Amino acid sequence: MTGFVLLTQILAVVGLGSLLVGIPVITGMRSLGSRRESARSARMRSAVESVAEAAWSAPSADAILEHALAQCRAVTAGDVDGELERLAGGRFRARITTSRRLTADAHQFLRELERVVADAAERHTLSARLRAVSSTDALTGLPNGQALEHHLARALARAAAGTHPVALLACDVAGLARVNELHGRSAGDRLLLRLAEHVGETTRDIGFVARTGGDQFVVVVEAPPDETTLIELARRLRRGAGVRGEAGLSGRLAIGLTVWEPGDPTVVEDVLRDAHVALAVARSNASGLAVFDAELRSRTLAETERRDALAQAVDAGRIVTVLQPLVDARTLSVVGVEVLARWHSGDRLVGPAEWLDVAEDTGLIVPLGADVLRQARAASERWRVDVAVNVSARQLDLPDFAERLEEAWGDDRWDMLTIEVTESALLFDAAHVRDTLETLAARGVRISIDDFGTGYNSLARLGQLPLHELKIDKSFVDEVTTVEGAAVVRAIVGLAEAHGLDVVAEGVERPAQLAALVALGVPTVQGYMFGRPRRDISDVVDGRARPRRAAARIPQQRPAGPDAEPALRVVRPVASA
């Protein structure tokens, strides 16, 4: 059975029989030689079958006609001419003529061949359109990611044979989501169309351009002269993108550049990855441009290893929690604990400074955060203390974060939980964040802004969110014994009082800092002065009675001198009133 006949049968099963010409044509041709199986009729059948199969490999509809004419000449041994007329609706009509006098069988052969050519040309054209649709970006008309991978594979093969480099420029449109949000998606589409035209015009004679995602373009340059030329090209792309267009909209491009050199592995995925690694660096550069090199490759490999190791640690339950006491600034009794995550790696407990960014970037923060919440609930029940848990912007941005939190924490004892969010986390989707926090606050969860004063949040938003607490960052506590530092803390305390919020100062390490904070009216503190984070807190709580939070703020007093040292004492928690 020929490949074409097998394919026609498969297509008929899936309902595409109307596009097939091979089987009915071949059946018809069999009738030509039903009375006697001559060599001539066999050649006719073979010619028709060959033309039908050509629909799948011919470069064009005209090439199908030329192939048919060649087959016809071989069978009739005479002069043959033909034409292919394009009709409306993607249809075709073929005419094949000869100056020879034809037998009835030969005449039927030409008519069948005309029908086969017309149907094959139609099928070829439809197939070409489908291929174009599947490899073209619908908005810009540029090749899409699939077409890019196909083109890059061929470019690398040519480069390997010709020993010349291939460059990739991965371009990201910064702020597109913001344009869509403020001006509507149609404005964002118009911006993308303008940028697609700009990138295409700038690289018309030297590169292949594809749109690979919502806000990303990739340019492939074969045999670039040198890296300096590529960097200048990237700068032209960035300058042109920044020109304001319709409604004053402009785009800012971040561009990551990588150059494949002969001798490197010709793996499309690796080259694309290198370009996007450089792009990730470019997004945070003031220049908006980064070049992938050996140092970046080494750093990328290290990050990949760390990412994989962290993923294994999350799966294996090697993310553990330690507890740092929250202390009443006046009585020095423990009123709660902050639950902090540590990566148990070998014989070390690794702090989040070494892996938090990886967890955020990879999304591992979501399962990791859920596990920390479960451990926090267990600690709260064991020691009968209020617990505070950090929640990342990535977690808070989840559409079902409130439900996920309930699944991890449980459906009761909400008043024993405080979630700490950074100011930057409040900048994501403002309406969604507010709705999520209001849902949690309605259940009794306390909401705290961590590292207050170090982010970019508007003070006006404090009154619009269901907040309970501000945490003064360690950088302010470090300076609290100076005049300027005390003024900053006093302002934060005053702001909290105006909004009815509690205040916690973190990072307290010296008695002089504690004295200054007490004088400034800070009711709750934490820091190494009261003990490092640890698994066992039995030395400061006995688990028999839930400690009380400070009932009221301490009135502000004159700042204490830096040498003042209060008498420190850690007491057992007292029963709740």
C-alpha positions as CSV (number, residue, x, y, z in Angstrom):
1,M,0.0,0.0,0.0
2,T,1.4,3.4,-0.9
3,G,1.8,6.2,1.6
4,F,-0.8,8.3,-0.1
5,V,-3.4,5.5,-0.1
6,L,-2.8,4.9,3.6
7,L,-3.1,8.6,4.4
8,T,-6.3,8.9,2.4
9,Q,-7.8,6.1,4.4
10,I,-6.8,7.7,7.7
11,L,-8.2,11.1,6.7
12,A,-11.5,9.5,5.6
13,V,-11.9,8.0,9.1
14,V,-11.6,11.4,10.7
15,G,-14.1,13.0,8.4
16,L,-11.9,14.6,5.8
17,G,-12.8,12.3,2.9
18,S,-14.1,15.2,0.9
19,L,-10.6,16.5,0.5
20,L,-9.3,13.2,-0.9
21,V,-8.8,12.4,-4.6
22,G,-6.6,9.4,-4.6
23,I,-9.0,6.5,-3.9
24,P,-11.9,7.5,-6.2
25,V,-9.4,8.5,-8.9
26,I,-7.5,5.3,-8.7
27,T,-10.8,3.3,-8.6
28,G,-11.9,5.2,-11.7
29,M,-8.6,4.5,-13.5
30,R,-8.9,0.8,-12.7
31,S,-12.0,0.8,-14.9
32,L,-9.8,1.9,-17.8
33,G,-8.1,-1.5,-17.7
34,S,-10.8,-3.6,-16.3
35,R,-11.1,-5.6,-19.5
36,R,-7.3,-6.1,-19.9
37,E,-4.4,-5.1,-17.6
38,S,-2.1,-3.5,-20.2
39,A,1.2,-1.9,-19.5
40,R,-0.2,1.4,-20.8
41,S,-3.2,1.5,-18.4
42,A,-0.8,0.6,-15.5
43,R,1.3,3.6,-16.5
44,M,-1.8,5.8,-16.5
45,R,-2.8,4.7,-13.0
46,S,0.7,5.2,-11.8
47,A,0.8,8.7,-13.3
48,V,-2.5,9.7,-11.6
49,E,-1.3,8.3,-8.3
50,S,1.9,10.2,-8.5
51,V,0.2,13.5,-9.2
52,A,-2.2,12.9,-6.2
53,E,0.7,12.3,-3.9
54,A,2.5,15.4,-5.1
55,A,0.0,17.5,-3.3
56,W,1.8,16.8,0.0
57,S,5.3,17.6,-1.2
58,A,5.1,20.1,-4.1
59,P,6.3,23.6,-3.4
60,S,3.4,25.2,-5.2
61,A,0.1,24.5,-7.0
62,D,1.9,25.3,-10.3
63,A,4.5,22.7,-9.5
64,I,1.7,20.1,-9.3
65,L,0.5,21.0,-12.8
66,E,4.1,20.8,-14.2
67,H,4.5,17.4,-12.5
68,A,1.2,16.3,-14.1
69,L,2.3,17.5,-17.6
70,A,5.6,15.6,-17.3
71,Q,3.7,12.4,-16.3
72,C,1.2,12.9,-19.1
73,R,4.0,13.3,-21.7
74,A,5.6,10.1,-20.5
75,V,2.3,8.2,-20.9
76,T,1.1,9.7,-24.2
77,A,4.5,10.3,-25.8
78,G,3.3,13.5,-27.3
79,D,3.3,17.3,-26.9
80,V,1.2,18.3,-23.9
81,D,0.2,21.7,-22.6
82,G,-1.8,22.9,-19.7
83,E,-3.0,25.7,-17.4
84,L,-4.3,26.1,-13.9
85,E,-7.0,28.6,-13.3
86,R,-7.7,29.9,-9.8
87,L,-11.4,30.3,-9.1
88,A,-13.3,31.9,-6.2
89,G,-13.4,30.3,-2.9
90,G,-9.9,28.7,-3.2
91,R,-11.1,26.4,-6.0
92,F,-9.0,25.5,-9.1
93,R,-9.8,24.4,-12.7
94,A,-7.1,22.5,-14.7
95,R,-6.9,22.1,-18.5
96,I,-4.6,19.7,-20.2
97,T,-4.4,19.5,-24.0
98,T,-2.5,17.7,-26.6
99,S,-2.1,17.8,-30.4
100,R,-2.2,14.0,-30.7
101,R,-5.3,12.1,-31.5
102,L,-6.3,10.3,-28.4
103,T,-7.9,6.9,-27.8
104,A,-11.0,6.8,-25.5
105,D,-8.8,5.5,-22.6
106,A,-6.2,8.3,-23.1
107,H,-9.0,10.9,-23.3
108,Q,-10.4,9.7,-20.0
109,F,-6.9,9.7,-18.6
110,L,-6.5,13.4,-19.4
111,R,-9.9,14.3,-17.9
112,E,-9.1,12.3,-14.7
113,L,-5.7,14.0,-14.6
114,E,-7.3,17.4,-14.8
115,R,-9.5,16.6,-11.9
116,V,-6.7,15.3,-9.9
117,V,-4.5,18.4,-10.5
118,A,-7.4,20.7,-9.6
119,D,-8.2,18.9,-6.4
120,A,-4.5,18.4,-5.5
121,A,-3.8,22.1,-6.1
122,E,-6.8,23.0,-3.8
123,R,-5.6,20.7,-1.1
124,H,-2.0,22.0,-1.4
125,T,-3.3,25.6,-1.1
126,L,-5.4,24.8,1.9
127,S,-2.5,23.0,3.6
128,A,-0.3,26.0,2.9
129,R,-2.9,28.3,4.5
130,L,-3.2,26.1,7.5
131,R,0.6,26.0,7.9
132,A,0.7,29.8,7.6
133,V,-2.0,30.2,10.3
134,S,-0.3,27.8,12.7
135,S,3.1,29.6,12.3
136,T,1.9,33.2,12.2
137,D,1.0,35.6,15.0
138,A,-2.6,36.6,14.5
139,L,-2.2,40.2,15.7
140,T,1.1,41.3,14.0
141,G,1.3,38.9,11.1
142,L,4.9,38.1,12.2
143,P,6.1,34.5,12.5
144,N,5.2,33.0,15.9
145,G,7.3,30.9,18.4
146,Q,6.8,27.7,16.4
147,A,8.1,29.4,13.2
148,L,11.0,30.8,15.2
149,E,12.1,27.4,16.4
150,H,11.9,26.0,12.9
151,H,13.8,28.9,11.4
152,L,16.5,28.9,14.2
153,A,17.1,25.2,13.7
154,R,17.8,25.7,10.0
155,A,19.9,28.8,10.8
156,L,22.0,26.8,13.2
157,A,22.5,24.0,10.7
158,R,23.6,26.5,8.1
159,A,25.9,28.2,10.5
160,A,27.5,24.9,11.6
161,A,28.1,24.0,8.0
162,G,29.4,27.4,7.1
163,T,31.3,28.1,10.4
164,H,29.6,31.5,11.1
165,P,27.9,32.8,14.2
166,V,24.2,33.3,14.8
167,A,22.9,36.0,17.1
168,L,19.6,36.2,19.0
169,L,18.1,39.3,20.4
170,A,15.2,38.6,22.8
171,C,13.1,41.8,23.3
172,D,10.5,42.4,26.0
173,V,8.0,45.3,26.0
174,A,8.0,46.8,29.5
175,G,4.8,48.2,30.8
176,L,2.4,46.6,28.3
177,A,0.2,45.3,31.1
178,R,0.0,48.8,32.5
179,V,-1.0,50.2,29.0
180,N,-3.8,47.6,28.8
181,E,-5.0,48.4,32.3
182,L,-5.1,52.2,31.8
183,H,-6.0,52.5,28.1
184,G,-7.6,49.2,27.3
185,R,-6.4,46.2,25.4
186,S,-7.0,47.8,22.0
187,A,-4.5,50.5,22.9
188,G,-2.0,47.7,23.9
189,D,-2.6,46.0,20.6
190,R,-1.9,49.2,18.7
191,L,1.3,49.6,20.6
192,L,2.4,46.1,19.8
193,L,1.6,46.6,16.1
194,R,3.7,49.8,16.1
195,L,6.6,48.0,17.8
196,A,6.3,45.0,15.5
197,E,6.6,47.4,12.5
198,H,9.5,49.2,14.1
199,V,11.4,46.0,14.9
200,G,10.7,44.6,11.5
201,E,11.8,47.8,9.7
202,T,15.0,48.1,11.8
203,T,16.1,44.5,11.1
204,R,14.6,44.1,7.6
205,D,17.8,43.4,5.7
206,I,19.7,41.5,8.4
207,G,17.3,39.5,10.6
208,F,14.3,37.2,11.0
209,V,11.7,38.6,13.5
210,A,9.1,36.6,15.4
211,R,6.6,37.5,18.1
212,T,6.9,34.7,20.7
213,G,4.6,35.9,23.4
214,G,2.2,38.6,24.6
215,D,5.0,41.2,25.0
216,Q,8.1,39.5,23.5
217,F,9.8,39.6,20.1
218,V,12.9,37.7,19.0
219,V,15.3,38.7,16.3
220,V,17.6,36.1,14.6
221,V,20.7,37.5,12.8
222,E,22.8,35.1,10.8
223,A,26.5,35.8,10.3
224,P,26.6,39.1,12.3
225,P,29.8,41.2,11.7
226,D,30.7,41.5,15.4
227,E,29.2,42.0,18.8
228,T,29.6,45.8,18.6
229,T,27.3,45.9,15.6
230,L,24.7,43.8,17.4
231,I,24.8,46.1,20.5
232,E,24.3,49.1,18.2
233,L,21.3,47.3,16.6
234,A,19.9,46.7,20.1
235,R,20.3,50.4,21.0
236,R,18.5,51.4,17.7
237,L,15.6,49.1,18.6
238,R,15.3,50.6,22.1
239,R,15.5,54.2,20.8
240,G,12.9,53.7,18.2
241,A,10.6,51.9,20.6
242,G,10.7,54.9,23.0
243,V,9.3,57.3,20.4
244,R,5.7,58.3,21.4
245,G,3.1,57.2,19.0
246,E,-0.7,57.3,19.0
247,A,-2.2,58.8,22.2
248,G,1.3,59.5,23.5
249,L,1.9,55.7,24.0
250,S,5.5,54.5,23.8
251,G,7.2,51.2,24.6
252,R,10.3,50.5,26.5
253,L,12.3,47.5,25.2
254,A,14.6,45.4,27.4
255,I,16.9,43.3,25.2
256,G,18.9,40.2,25.9
257,L,21.6,39.3,23.4
258,T,23.3,35.9,22.9
259,V,25.7,34.8,20.1
260,W,26.0,31.2,19.1
261,E,29.5,30.4,17.9
262,P,30.6,27.5,15.7
263,G,31.4,24.5,17.9
264,D,28.6,25.3,20.4
265,P,25.8,22.7,20.6
266,T,23.2,23.3,18.0
267,V,20.3,22.9,20.4
268,V,17.5,25.4,19.7
269,E,16.2,25.3,23.3
270,D,19.6,26.1,24.7
271,V,20.1,29.1,22.5
272,L,16.7,30.5,23.2
273,R,17.3,29.9,26.9
274,D,20.5,31.9,26.8
275,A,18.8,34.8,25.1
276,H,16.1,34.9,27.7
277,V,18.5,34.6,30.6
278,A,20.2,37.7,29.2
279,L,16.8,39.3,28.9
280,A,16.0,38.7,32.5
281,V,19.2,40.5,33.5
282,A,18.4,43.3,31.0
283,R,15.1,44.0,32.7
284,S,16.9,45.1,35.8
285,N,19.7,47.0,34.1
286,A,19.5,50.8,33.7
287,S,20.6,50.3,30.1
288,G,17.9,47.8,29.4
289,L,20.5,45.6,27.6
290,A,22.5,42.6,28.6
291,V,24.8,40.2,26.8
292,F,25.0,36.5,27.6
293,D,28.6,35.4,28.3
294,A,30.6,32.8,30.2
295,E,30.1,34.5,33.5
296,L,26.3,34.7,33.0
297,R,26.3,31.1,31.9
298,S,28.1,30.0,35.0
299,R,25.7,32.0,37.1
300,T,22.8,30.5,35.3
301,L,24.0,27.0,35.9
302,A,24.5,27.8,39.6
303,E,21.0,29.2,39.8
304,T,19.6,26.2,37.9
305,E,21.3,23.8,40.4
306,R,20.0,25.9,43.3
307,R,16.5,25.9,41.9
308,D,16.5,22.1,41.4
309,A,17.9,21.6,44.9
310,L,15.3,23.9,46.4
311,A,12.5,22.1,44.6
312,Q,13.8,18.8,46.0
313,A,13.9,20.3,49.4
314,V,10.3,21.5,49.2
315,D,9.2,18.0,48.0
316,A,11.2,16.2,50.7
317,G,9.9,18.5,53.5
318,R,13.3,20.0,54.3
319,I,11.9,23.5,54.7
320,V,11.6,23.8,58.4
321,T,10.5,26.7,60.6
322,V,12.2,28.5,63.5
323,L,10.5,30.9,66.0
324,Q,11.5,34.3,67.1
325,P,9.7,35.8,70.1
326,L,7.7,39.0,69.9
327,V,8.1,40.8,73.2
328,D,6.1,43.3,75.2
329,A,8.5,46.3,75.3
330,R,7.5,47.2,78.9
331,T,7.2,43.8,80.7
332,L,9.5,41.8,78.4
333,S,7.0,39.0,78.4
334,V,6.5,37.0,75.2
335,V,3.3,37.9,73.4
336,G,3.8,35.9,70.2
337,V,6.3,34.5,67.8
338,E,7.3,35.2,64.2
339,V,7.5,31.9,62.2
340,L,10.6,32.0,59.9
341,A,11.5,29.5,57.2
342,R,14.8,27.8,56.9
343,W,16.2,25.4,54.3
344,H,17.7,22.4,56.1
345,S,20.6,21.8,53.7
346,G,23.1,19.3,55.0
347,D,24.1,20.3,58.5
348,R,23.0,24.0,57.9
349,L,19.8,25.9,58.3
350,V,20.0,28.3,55.4
351,G,18.1,31.6,55.7
352,P,15.8,33.0,53.0
353,A,18.3,35.6,51.9
354,E,20.0,32.8,49.9
355,W,17.0,31.2,48.3
356,L,13.9,33.4,48.6
357,D,14.4,35.0,45.1
358,V,14.6,31.6,43.5
359,A,11.4,30.5,45.3
360,E,9.6,33.6,44.1
361,D,10.9,33.4,40.5
362,T,10.0,29.7,40.1
363,G,6.7,29.7,41.9
364,L,8.0,27.3,44.6
365,I,7.0,30.0,47.1
366,V,3.4,28.8,46.8
367,P,3.8,25.2,48.1
368,L,6.6,26.3,50.4
369,G,4.4,29.0,51.9
370,A,1.6,26.6,52.4
371,D,3.9,24.2,54.3
372,V,5.1,27.1,56.5
373,L,1.5,28.0,57.4
374,R,0.9,24.4,58.4
375,Q,4.0,24.4,60.6
376,A,2.9,27.8,62.0
377,R,-0.5,26.3,63.0
378,A,1.3,23.4,64.7
379,A,3.5,25.8,66.6
380,S,0.6,27.9,67.7
381,E,-1.2,24.9,69.1
382,R,1.8,23.5,70.8
383,W,3.0,26.6,72.5
384,R,-0.4,28.4,72.7
385,V,1.0,31.6,71.2
386,D,0.0,34.0,68.5
387,V,2.0,33.4,65.3
388,A,3.1,35.8,62.6
389,V,3.9,34.4,59.1
390,N,5.4,36.2,56.1
391,V,3.3,36.1,52.9
392,S,5.0,36.9,49.6
393,A,3.6,39.1,46.8
394,R,3.4,35.9,44.6
395,Q,1.2,34.2,47.1
396,L,-1.0,37.2,47.7
397,D,-1.5,37.6,44.0
398,L,-3.1,34.2,43.7
399,P,-6.8,34.4,42.9
400,D,-7.6,31.8,45.5
401,F,-5.1,32.8,48.2
402,A,-7.7,33.1,50.9
403,E,-8.9,29.5,50.2
404,R,-5.4,28.2,50.1
405,L,-4.6,29.8,53.4
406,E,-7.6,28.2,55.0
407,E,-6.6,24.8,53.6
408,A,-3.2,25.1,55.1
409,W,-4.2,26.8,58.4
410,G,-7.6,25.2,59.1
411,D,-11.0,26.8,59.6
412,D,-10.6,28.1,63.2
413,R,-8.3,30.0,65.6
414,W,-7.9,32.8,63.0
415,D,-7.3,35.3,65.7
416,M,-4.0,33.6,66.5
417,L,-2.6,34.3,63.1
418,T,-1.0,37.4,61.7
419,I,0.2,37.6,58.1
420,E,3.0,40.0,57.3
421,V,3.0,41.5,53.8
422,T,5.5,43.9,52.3
423,E,4.5,47.3,50.9
424,S,5.6,46.1,47.4
425,A,3.1,43.2,47.6
426,L,0.3,45.8,47.9
427,L,1.2,47.2,44.5
428,F,0.3,44.2,42.4
429,D,-3.4,44.1,41.7
430,A,-4.7,46.7,44.2
431,A,-8.4,45.7,44.0
432,H,-7.7,42.0,44.3
433,V,-5.2,42.5,47.2
434,R,-7.8,44.6,49.1
435,D,-10.5,42.0,48.6
436,T,-8.3,39.2,49.7
437,L,-7.1,41.1,52.8
438,E,-10.7,42.1,53.7
439,T,-11.8,38.4,53.4
440,L,-9.0,37.3,55.8
441,A,-9.6,40.2,58.2
442,A,-13.3,39.3,58.4
443,R,-12.3,35.9,59.6
444,G,-10.1,37.4,62.4
445,V,-6.7,37.3,60.8
446,R,-4.4,40.2,61.7
447,I,-2.8,42.0,58.8
448,S,0.7,43.5,59.3
449,I,2.8,45.6,56.9
450,D,6.4,44.3,57.2
451,D,9.5,46.6,56.8
452,F,7.2,49.6,56.8
453,G,8.8,52.7,55.2
454,T,11.2,50.9,52.9
455,G,8.7,50.3,50.1
456,Y,6.8,52.5,47.7
457,N,3.3,52.4,49.0
458,S,1.1,55.5,49.3
459,L,0.4,56.5,52.8
460,A,-3.2,57.3,51.6
461,R,-3.7,53.6,51.1
462,L,-3.3,52.8,54.8
463,G,-6.8,54.0,55.4
464,Q,-8.2,51.9,52.5
465,L,-6.8,48.5,53.6
466,P,-7.9,46.4,56.6
467,L,-4.6,46.7,58.4
468,H,-3.8,46.0,62.1
469,E,-0.1,46.6,62.5
470,L,3.0,48.3,61.1
471,K,6.4,46.8,61.5
472,I,9.3,49.2,61.8
473,D,12.2,48.0,59.7
474,K,15.6,47.1,61.3
475,S,17.3,49.9,59.3
476,F,15.3,52.5,61.3
477,V,15.8,50.7,64.6
478,D,19.6,50.7,64.0
479,E,19.4,54.6,64.0
480,V,16.8,55.1,66.7
481,T,19.3,56.3,69.2
482,T,20.2,59.3,66.9
483,V,18.1,62.4,66.7
484,E,17.2,61.8,63.0
485,G,16.5,58.1,63.6
486,A,14.2,58.9,66.6
487,A,12.3,61.4,64.5
488,V,11.6,58.7,61.8
489,V,10.3,56.2,64.4
490,R,8.3,58.9,66.1
491,A,6.6,59.7,62.8
492,I,5.8,56.0,62.1
493,V,4.3,55.6,65.6
494,G,2.2,58.8,65.1
495,L,1.0,57.5,61.7
496,A,0.0,54.2,63.3
497,E,-1.9,56.0,66.1
498,A,-3.7,58.1,63.5
499,H,-4.9,55.0,61.8
500,G,-5.5,52.9,64.9
501,L,-2.7,50.4,64.2
502,D,-0.3,48.5,66.4
503,V,3.5,48.9,66.0
504,V,6.2,46.3,66.2
505,A,9.9,47.2,66.0
506,E,12.2,44.4,64.6
507,G,15.9,44.0,64.7
508,V,16.4,45.2,68.3
509,E,19.9,44.2,69.4
510,R,21.0,46.6,72.1
511,P,19.4,47.8,75.4
512,A,19.8,51.4,74.3
513,Q,17.6,50.7,71.3
514,L,15.0,49.2,73.5
515,A,15.0,52.1,75.8
516,A,14.6,54.6,72.9
517,L,11.8,52.6,71.4
518,V,9.9,52.4,74.7
519,A,10.3,56.2,75.1
520,L,8.9,56.7,71.6
521,G,5.8,54.6,72.4
522,V,6.6,51.3,70.6
523,P,4.7,48.6,72.4
524,T,6.1,45.4,70.9
525,V,9.7,44.5,69.8
526,Q,11.7,41.6,68.5
527,G,15.3,40.9,67.8
528,Y,18.5,39.1,68.7
529,M,18.5,40.9,72.1
530,F,15.7,38.5,73.1
531,G,17.1,35.4,71.5
532,R,17.9,34.1,68.0
533,P,15.2,32.3,66.0
534,R,15.0,28.7,67.2
535,R,12.9,25.5,67.1
536,D,12.4,25.2,70.9
537,I,11.0,28.2,72.8
538,S,10.2,26.3,76.0
539,D,12.5,28.7,77.9
540,V,10.2,31.6,77.3
541,V,6.7,30.0,77.1
542,D,5.3,27.0,78.9
543,G,2.4,26.2,76.5
544,R,-0.2,26.3,79.3
545,A,-1.6,29.8,78.7
546,R,-1.9,32.1,75.7
547,P,0.1,35.3,76.2
548,R,-1.6,38.7,75.8
549,R,-0.7,41.3,73.3
550,A,-0.1,44.8,74.7
551,A,-3.5,46.3,75.4
552,A,-2.5,49.8,74.5
553,R,0.4,51.8,73.1
554,I,3.0,53.3,75.4
555,P,2.7,57.1,75.5
556,Q,5.6,58.8,73.8
557,Q,8.3,60.1,76.2
558,R,11.4,62.1,75.8
559,P,14.0,59.9,74.1
560,A,16.2,58.0,76.5
561,G,19.9,58.4,76.3
562,P,21.9,55.8,74.4
563,D,23.5,54.4,77.6
564,A,20.2,53.8,79.4
565,E,19.9,50.0,80.0
566,P,16.5,48.7,81.2
567,A,16.4,45.7,83.5
568,L,15.7,42.8,81.1
569,R,13.6,39.9,82.2
570,V,11.8,37.1,80.3
571,V,8.7,36.0,82.1
572,R,6.2,33.2,81.5
573,P,3.1,34.3,79.7
574,V,0.0,35.1,81.7
575,A,-3.4,33.8,81.1
576,S,-5.7,35.8,78.8
577,A,-8.2,37.9,80.6
